[in-house]
Amino acid sequence: METTPQTVREALAKLRELPPIPVERRLAALEKFWQQVCLAPPEPTPAPFVPHFADPPLVQGRVDTSGASSRVGSGGFPWVQVHQGIEALARSAPPCSEPENMETPGVLALILAGNTPLLAWPVLHYAVLLGIPVFIKQSRDEVIWTRHFVETLAEIDPEVAVFLHLDLFPGDDPRTHVLIQNTDAVIAYGSDETIATLREATPKATPFQGFGHALSIGIWTGEDSFTEFNDSLTLAVKVTLGFAQDFLVYDQAGCLSLQAIFMQKSWIDAMREMLACEMPSVVHQLSLPLPTDPAECSVVREARDLALMQGCEVLGDSELRWTLVIHPDQCALPSLMGHRVLHLIPLEKLTEFGNYLGIAKGRLSSVGVGCELSSELEMAIKAEGVSRICQAGEMQTPPLDWRNGGVDLRAWLVKSLAS
């Protein structure tokens, strides 16, 4: 049965009526969940989809995979990288023991974007930990991985999993308005425009946490941290491979996707050559498809042409699956970002990278680094409000307790939804 504004209200009412589950049982379910979830990737489920653990009146959602990527078993995202992300989440789960005992928490509305597959997992983990019922509005662009979380949990303990209600309808829809008007707190992911619209439509008394547009960069400190050139070169190859993976996975669309690398000019030539060498193998490893959208291909060609007109060197494959723009001099990040176009920008002083962030100023989410950071450079990174500093190759696999945008999700949920 198709979801309507009325069935949204009915689903929220049923979530409020669910009996509480003891803390010990929720913890046991989560412990088993993190032991079992790293199995084979789930296969797409044809629409309509109704989770087996809930009776039909509770879950009205339909999963339509017709608009999703055709990469079978991945939900549109490379399984290898998603698997690494799940493992990173599982490794970080133990610090989340000893939850607060929220006796009668409110209901959370979780509105998801489709640009990265594991956006929902930390929120859902904390919701189960705290016994919070959640109405999950999935993105039509990502219908696999949130369902994978819910279905795996349902196999372990159906009565715990029933607190997670899956549904699917467009963001710009009366049903979305009904959802945010009738829940006790809202967490939303999306573009700045989407977040602004949702925030405005949410009642002022309802706690709202929005995660809008953000960018991530890399910083390569080069050979200064080494005494032997061979050691430096070996690490440079490892860092290059890590940056290539961070760059190419998830179509460069998520807030943790690598957009540019700031580095010492003496290493630009070496990094260019190594990246160009590594890109084809990473493309093959991730089974990246050829871009077929004419508009997207046009944007990439425009970016390449514009870079050449500005005196940059441009490398890339003829199928437009990856592009490197090598800037001759230090400059700000360009306004045209994404579409698997990576910028290499030389800086005289890496500690001054904040002066060249351009459109990323105030939007910087993660910084991937090569070699060890000096205390001065680390302070400069933190001064830009970066919420994640990690090694190259680890940018797309944050731990469960990553404070996206500086937000402690567990603390926010307790504050917003405690009775």
Secondary structure, 3 states (H helix, E strand, C coil): CCCCHHHHHHHHHHHHHCCCCCHHHHHHHHHHHHHHCCCCCCCCCCCCCCCCCCCCCCCCCCCCHHHCCCCCCCCCCCHHHHHHHHHHHHHCCHHHCCCCCCCCCCCEEEECCCCCCCCHHHHHHHHHHHCCCEEEEEECCECCHHHHHHHHHHHHCHHHHCCEEEEECCCCCHHHHHHHHCCCEEEEECCHHHHHHHHHHCCCCCCEEEECCCEEEEEECHHHHCCCHHHHHHHHHHHHHHHHHHHHHHHHCCCCCEEEEEECHHHHHHHHHHHHHHHHHHHHHCCCCCCCCHHHHHHHHHHHHHHHHCCCEEEECCCCCCEEEECCCCCCCCCCCCCCEEEEEECCCHHHHHHHCHHHCCCEEEEEEECCCCHHHHHHHHCCCCCEEEECCCCCCCCCCCCHHHCCHHHHHHHHHCC
